[in-house]
Each structure stands twice: as C-alpha cells, then as structure tokens.
C-alpha cells in the first residue's frame, strides 16, 4: 500500500498527525472514518495522485497519529479541534488553500473545516454522512441499532473503552460486515490493521472521546452555525451508499442532497455502488467521481 507515497509526521501544536503524500499540483486532503485509518484510501489515492498532490492523514486519536489529553467537555476531540490540526498539517506541507474529501468521521471533520476555515477549503466532498446536528435531531431506533457507535461509544468512560479493548476483533468485523459492505472488500492485512489500531488504550479512549464530542460539542457547534446563518461557501459534493441507510432514512426530508442544501449553496452528488465503505468496495468509481469533481471536468 502507498508504495509511491512519502510518510510524514507533523507537529500541529496540540497533536502529531501522521500523513502520506504523493503527486503534484493542487492539494487534496483525504480523511478516513471509523474504524478505519488512512489505509482506507489505499486504492483511491494513487489514482487521484496523478492529478493532485494527495495527502492521506490519520485523524487525531486514530491510526498512527497521537492522542492528546482530553477534558471534561471533550473539546480536544471535537471536530473543530481535529479540523484545526489538519489546517496546520496542510499549511506545513505547503498548501494554504486545498480541497478535502472525508468519509464517515472524516467527513464530519471536513465540513467543520469548511465552516471554520472558509478561506482554506476550495472544494469539499463528504462521503456517506449528513451533518451531525441533523443526524442527532432526526435520530430514532434505526440509528441507535444500525450505527451503534453513535450511542455506545458516546457513553461515559470507562464502559465503552472497556468493551472495545475486550472485543476489538468483534468491533471491526461487525462494522465492516454490518453496514452494507461486502467483507471481500477488506483484505486480511487491512482488516488486521484496523483491529490493531483499536487495541491501544490511548487510541481507544481518544476514539470514544471523539464520539462523546459528536454527541455534545459538535451538535452545539452545528446548531450555533445554523442559528447564525453560517453556511459552507465552497462547492460541496455529497456521495452516499447505494445500499446504505442515508437515502432511505432521510427520504421524507428530500434525501442527503436536500439536507446538505440547508448548509451550502453549491451542492451536487449522488449514490455510489456498495455499502457504507464504498471507497474500499468501489475504488475505481469513487476515484473517478472525486477526480471529476475536484478537477472540474
């Protein structure tokens, strides 16, 4: 994986962020979700690196990035803090302005970055998410049962930390096979990489703190932006799983595009083949769709 990519570890002031980089031209940051690491982009990033300077980063608290101490309000793991890391990362790598695509948790960091740092983000792609506040405001039994990390990992410590530490294999297997994706999309070495990333106590705690922040501060930040009329200024591409929950669950609201149009003026997108982890199931289609959007073709 990533054989033509250079590895870097950047000190952002509050965290050390691990990233891989290849290609030249406009900067394009790729962000992963749970329970993944930057390795989720292994079959997408090389294609995009033909046209862009691609940076694949591990979010704060995930993968090979560091786990800063948290606080009672979980602020060090709010998407605002995680986005700030990546602004510093990209500027250190020479990109004051850049484009960003994020899947799952990475998508939440990416759109928060576009709201908090509109002068930095040129284009934004969000993969298989709706805004955090919208997801919580519309939450029902389907979310609680279908995407259990939202409620389970947000519980007070040490309950979720203890459960994840005791069952890292089961956690990864349930996610990779239970959210509409084919288990065949994850080679054994990749699956093991994700399991190993969930076995370190510091990373387990950091990931739980990120989910606690999503259930509290991230919601508050979204609600404050909505009340103030703040919107995403750059073009936004929303992609979601053809076989996943977003289109079905939010059909009465007009689907994902309608929800994102409450947050941004220039919104496009649609469904791609596969389940929640469609970038790993359908990397050629994902890469082509992202390339067309970011290049303007």
Secondary structure as GFF3:
##gff-version 3
##sequence-region A 1 297
A	DSSP	beta_strand	6	11	.	.	.	ID=ss1
A	DSSP	beta_strand	16	22	.	.	.	ID=ss2
A	DSSP	beta_strand	27	31	.	.	.	ID=ss3
A	DSSP	three_ten_helix	38	41	.	.	.	ID=ss4
A	DSSP	alpha_helix	45	48	.	.	.	ID=ss5
A	DSSP	beta_strand	53	57	.	.	.	ID=ss6
A	DSSP	three_ten_helix	75	77	.	.	.	ID=ss7
A	DSSP	alpha_helix	79	92	.	.	.	ID=ss8
A	DSSP	beta_strand	98	103	.	.	.	ID=ss9
A	DSSP	alpha_helix	105	116	.	.	.	ID=ss10
A	DSSP	beta_strand	121	127	.	.	.	ID=ss11
A	DSSP	alpha_helix	132	137	.	.	.	ID=ss12
A	DSSP	alpha_helix	141	146	.	.	.	ID=ss13
A	DSSP	alpha_helix	149	152	.	.	.	ID=ss14
A	DSSP	alpha_helix	159	166	.	.	.	ID=ss15
A	DSSP	alpha_helix	168	178	.	.	.	ID=ss16
A	DSSP	three_ten_helix	183	185	.	.	.	ID=ss17
A	DSSP	alpha_helix	188	197	.	.	.	ID=ss18
A	DSSP	alpha_helix	201	214	.	.	.	ID=ss19
A	DSSP	alpha_helix	217	228	.	.	.	ID=ss20
A	DSSP	beta_strand	235	241	.	.	.	ID=ss21
A	DSSP	alpha_helix	246	249	.	.	.	ID=ss22
A	DSSP	three_ten_helix	251	253	.	.	.	ID=ss23
A	DSSP	alpha_helix	255	260	.	.	.	ID=ss24
A	DSSP	beta_strand	267	272	.	.	.	ID=ss25
A	DSSP	alpha_helix	278	281	.	.	.	ID=ss26
A	DSSP	alpha_helix	283	295	.	.	.	ID=ss27
###
